[in-house]
C-alpha cells in the first residue's frame, strides 16, 4: 500500500489529523491496534478549549458538539467551606470552554471518516515503523496471519503514551522529563443530574474533588485517592459520602447520587518528550506528552499538536515549503510546556500532598485566598484555562 501520510493511532488526535489532511486533498491511512469499539469505550476528558472547537468546526464535525455540548462561561473554586466563581468569559476577554466528552469527539470524527470512505485499519497487530530518516519511511503491521506494509512520505505518531512510535526512537535521540504525583483520581460516571451547572474544583483537608458532567443527565465526579487504593475498595456509598465531605454544605446537600456506570482510578503524571520530530516521524498528543487532568489540557494539547502538524504537512504538499515541518517540534513544545506549567500549578494548588505538612497546607490556603482576591491572578487563571492561542 502507498499513501502520503501514515497515521498511527485512531484516537481523537489521529482522526483529527486525518480530517485536516483529507480536507486539503492529502491521502492518509490510519492504523490502530485496537478495535473501533475499544477506542470508543475509553472514558476521557470533556472540557474543550475554543482552539479545539474551532479545529473541529474547521473539518466539518462540529454540528453535534454545538447541539449537545454545554458551553461554560466559568467554574467554581471551593475551599474553606465556600465557593468562589471564576468568570472565564469576563476575565479572558470573551472566551469560554465547551463541555463535550472526548468519546463524543472521537465518535464524530470516526463517523465522518467512515462516511467519506477514508482508509482506517483497526485491530492491527505488531505495528512497527521503519526508515524514519529516509525519504521513504514504512509502517508494517499484521492482521490475522497476513503482514502488510505501508510506504509513505511521513509518519504521524498519534498512538498514545504506550504506543510504538515514541518507543521506536533511539534512546540517544530522545530526552524525557517526568513528574509522577503521589496520588490518583478515583472517577465515577453516573446517570444523575450534575450538582451544579458549572464545574466545581474543590480543595479540602481530605483532599481534592472535582464535580463535572457530560450532559444534563450524565455526571462525572472525582476524588483524590491513594495510589494504593483499589476500585473494589470503593463502594458507591463510600464514594458519595467522601465526595460530600469535600464539598461546601450547599453542594453536598444538592448532590444527587445513584449507581455508578463506570468507576476507575487514574494515576497522575506530568511527562514531556523532546523533540517531537525524528526525520519523517512526528509525535503528537499523548505520544509526546502527558498532563495531569486538573488543568483540562490533555485533549486540547493533542488537538493543537495536530493543528500545527496538519498545517505543516499541507504547506509541504501545497506550497512546496518545509518551514512548518522544520519548526513543528519547536512550535508545539512551546505551547506544551506552558500547558504543563499550568496543569502542574493547578494540581499543586488543589491537592493534598503527603510530604508538605502543615506549612504546605498553609501555603496552599494562602495561595487560594490570594487568587480569589486578586483580579490579576484570576485573569491569569482564566487566560490559561480557556487556552492560550496557537502561535505561528
C-alpha positions, 0 to 999 in steps of 0.5 A: 500500500502507498499513501502520503501520510501514515497515521498511527493511532485512531484516537481523537488526535489521529482522526483529527489529523486525518480530517485536516489532511483529507480536507486539503486533498492529502491521502492518509491511512490510519492504523490502530491496534485496537478495535473501533469499539475499544477506542470508543469505550475509553472514558476521557476528558470533556472540557474543550478549549475554543482552539479545539472547537474551532479545529473541529468546526474547521473539518466539518464535525462540529454540528453535534458538539454545538447541539449537545455540548454545554458551553461554560462561561466559568467554574467554581473554586471551593475551599474553606467551606465556600465557593468562589466563581471564576468568570472565564468569559469576563476575565479572558476577554470573551472566551469560554470552554465547551463541555463535550466528552472526548468519546463524543469527539472521537465518535464524530470524527470516526463517523465522518471518516467512515462516511467519506470512505477514508482508509482506517485499519483497526485491530492491527497487530505488531505495528512497527515503523521503519526508515524514519530518516529516509525519504521513504519511511514504512509502517508494517503491521499484521492482521490475522496471519497476513503482514502488510506494509505501508510506504509513505512520505511521513509518519504521524505518531498519534498512538498514545503514551504506550504506543510504538512510535515514541518507543521506536526512537533511539534512546540517544535521540530522545530526552524525557522529563517526568513528574509522577504525583503521589496520588490518583483520581478515583472517577465515577460516571453516573446517570444523575443530574450534575450538582451544579451547572458549572464545574466545581474544583474543590480543595479540602483537608481530605483532599481534592474533588472535582464535580463535572458532567457530560450532559444534563443527565450524565455526571462525572465526579472525582476524588483524590485517592491513594495510589494504593487504593483499589476500585473494589475498595470503593463502594458507591456509598463510600464514594458519595459520602467522601465526595460530600465531605469535600464539598461546601454544605450547599453542594453536598446537600444538592448532590444527587447520587445513584449507581455508578456506570463506570468507576476507575482510578487514574494515576497522575503524571506530568511527562514531556518528550523532546523533540517531537520530530525524528526525520519523517516521524512526528509525535503528537498528543499523548505520544509526546506528552502527558498532563495531569487532568486538573488543568483540562489540557490533555485533549486540547494539547493533542488537538493543537499538536495536530493543528500545527502538524496538519498545517505543516504537512499541507504547506509541504504538499501545497506550497512546496515549503518545509518551514512548518515541518522544520519548526513543528517540534519547536512550535508545539513544545512551546505551547506544551510546556506552558500547558504543563506549567499550568496543569502542574500549578493547578494540581499543586494548588488543589491537592493534598500532598503527603510530604508538605505538612502543615506549612504546605497546607498553609501555603496552599490556603494562602495561595487560594485566598490570594487568587480569589482576591486578586483580579490579576491572578484570576485573569491569569487563571482564566487566560490559561484555562480557556487556552492560550492561542496557537502561535505561528 
